[in-house]
Amino acid sequence: MLRKLGTLTLLSLAAAGWAIAAGGDSTVKIMTQNMDAGTDQSYIVAASLGEMSLGDAVDLTYAELQASHLDKRAGLLADQIAEQKPDILALEEVTLWRTGPTINTAVIPVYDQLATLLLQLLARGAFYDVVTINTVDDVALPGSKVPALRFTDRNVLLVRAELLRPALHLSNVQSHVFQAVLPFAGLQIHSGWISADVYMGNKQFHLIATHLESTVPGVPAATDVQIAQTKELLQALPAGVPTVICGDFNSDANDNPIVEDYTPSADMIRQAGFSDVWRVMHGGDPGNTWPLYLEDQYPIAFPPQTPFERIDLIFSQGMLIQKEEQVLAPGAKGFTPPFGSDHAGVIATLGM
């Protein structure tokens, strides 16, 4: 989980529609998955507090990325997605890491989580196309011993590409960056969301995929920014149209006051008339989704963790809730990392 501070064909779908196969003429299977950027950027935060030099922090972050097995994680996630076959896949923390001699020339790819995942899916016979990429942050910082390191944070919406029975049709696809941003250490930390209209025959619903601002211990402004983003999101929704909102909300939907992400954002969405699909289907089961392992602090090696927050969520309004489940991408015994991401994926089957 980011505590936020190959060849790829991009499809421009804002004007043209996109048809996909669905699990049934009146149902849709939607999955949300945070991929995990491979670092929580704690070294960068430490540098901002004067605890180490920025160059050393960048060097350590680079080493952390190399130890995080991002390519292997993509394979684990691809196994999970290929098995579940969601019709619509919302991804968060789909990072692109690049390097170069200077911050202005850091264009050499180191890890591209989207390209790697698509190739891994292709190898498994699972064909997904990119609907749109929501780029929210693009920051380059200089290292001391290593070249400059550039971090590009993205949300991505994918659709299953088998067109044998085009039951669903996406149109009016838009990428948004929240107006509410977090100022931190001289940077502006952004978050965003993707919106689309989804047609199921002669019926329609509105889809939102988002990643709200992370909470930051000791920085109450981060929670304030997240609340402002939630308000902005709710105000942008069309009136009178069935709607699904999914993603990583960084807000514990179980309202546990002792966890880091104890914020009102999930409650605000429920209070706006949305059903928390997990709560509807599973009642008092907490269904915590994060963290499946502790942060990727180099050189510590991925100790497993019992999840204690439910922050990966799917909300619906005006839809028929048929099923919701959590899915994990575990590795083989003795394999590190233990999971494809520190977040569980969440899948809901909804109808109209």
Secondary structure, 3 states (H helix, E strand, C coil): CCCCCCCCCCCCCCCCCEEEECCECCEEEEEEEECCCCCCCHHHHHHHCCCCCHHHHHHHHHHHHHCCCHHHHHHHHHHHHHHHCCCEEEEECCCEEEEECCCCCCCEEEEEHHHHHHHHHHHCCCCEEEEEEEEEEEEEECCCCCCEEEEEEEEEEEEECCCCCEEEEEEEEEEEECCCCEEECCEEECCEEEEEEEEECCEEEEEEEEECCCCECCEHHHHHHHHHHHHHHHHCCCCCCCEEEEEECCCCCCCCCCCCCCCCHHHHHHHCCCEEHHHHHHCCCCCCCECCECCCCCCCCCCECCCCECCEEEEEECCEEEEEEEECCECCCCCCCCECCCCCEEEEEEEC
